[in-house]
Amino acid sequence: MQLCPADKLIVALDGMKPSDVGAFLDNLPQLKWVKVGLELFAKGGPEIITEIKDRGLSVFLDLKFHDIPVTMANASRYVASLGVDLLTVHACAGVNALTQAKLASLEGAHEKGFSPPKILAVTVLTSWNQEDFSQELCIDNLIQNRVELLANLAVKAGLGGCICSPKELLGLRKFCPETFELVTPGIRLRGGSMDDQARVLTPKDAINLGASRLVIGRPITQSVSPRMEFLRFCNDLNES
């Protein structure tokens, strides 16, 4: 199925107060997807998910679970029961933990009558550059290779996709199934600020390299006109 540009854009509500979410969403009638991360979930709790879902929007819950298998399973079961559409876990938790999280999410969604969420495995955060990654974590491996190794764990566990920077898309598409979603933060329009992202591309370039969906936060949420900025990203995708 061919997705329209708005279907491919997930607007991250990071840093937003729960009381500001409604007005922000009212101002973006074309919006289809939002991301709720650690900051907003810590402030608004499960109720913020219900508020957003009641508006007919799809929710990407980005809490990046990373723990022992039983804990990841229990957490995944609970958030799946909230009706979220995507959720994240760290791939480096291992195949067993990833598998248990997926099975538990199916149970949690089924209990409440929701469609099960796709679980996305986090590979290497887009804030890392190669020098810091090697020196601080003592990992003698290229980021690209590390991302591919972790994405392969997600494939083995039967997850729905992974999170990667746009720089790793081409390599991942060589072995990941077509149905395996590659969701990429680190998306900026040409000439825009990189903020704290180290590995970035434009929306058009990321989609052309195989991205399934794009996560964009501050360039839209902190702009003078979020609606116009959202449409600028959509227009960039229309050229892909």
C-alpha positions, 0 to 999 in steps of 0.5 A: 500500500502506498502511503501518503507523506503524512502517514510517513511522518511521526511528530515527536512531542518530546519536551511538551507539557501534557496540558499543551498537547491538545492545542498543538494537535488541534493546530495540525489537522493533517497529522496522523502519527505522534511519538510519546517519549520518556519525557511526556510519558513521565509527565502525563502517564498512560492518560496522555496515550488515551487522550491522543488515541481518542483523537484518532491518531496513531501513537508511537510509544518510545520508552526504549525498554531494556531489562531482563526478559520477564520485566520487558515482557510485563512492561510490553504487555501493559503498554500494549493494553493501552492501544499503542501502535508502535513501541520500542525496546533495546535490541541489545537486551538479546533475542530472548528478551525481544521475543518475550516482549513481542509475545507479551504485547500480543497478549496485552493488546488482545485482552483489551481488543486492540490490534497488537503494536509493532515492536521496534528494536533500538539499535544505536542512538542517533546522538552517537558519532563514531569517535565517541561510540568507540572511545566511551563504550570501548566497542571496536566496531563501526556503528554501521556494523553494530546497527546491522548486528542488532537489527539482525537480532530483531529480525530473528526475534520476529519484531516489526522493525528497528530504529536506526539513523538514516545513514544505516538504511541502505545497509539494512535494506540489503538483508531486512525483509520488506515488511520490516519497518525501518523508522528513522529519527535524525531527519532534518530539512536541508540547511536546518539545525542538527540539534543533538543529532549526529547522523542525519539526512533529509526526509526525501533522501531517507525515504529513497534509501528505504526508510518506512517512517520518519521521526521529527520533533524539534524542527516542527514542535519548536518552530514559529509555525508548526503547521507550516513546518509540518507541510514543508516536510510533507512537501519534501517527501512528495519529491521522493 
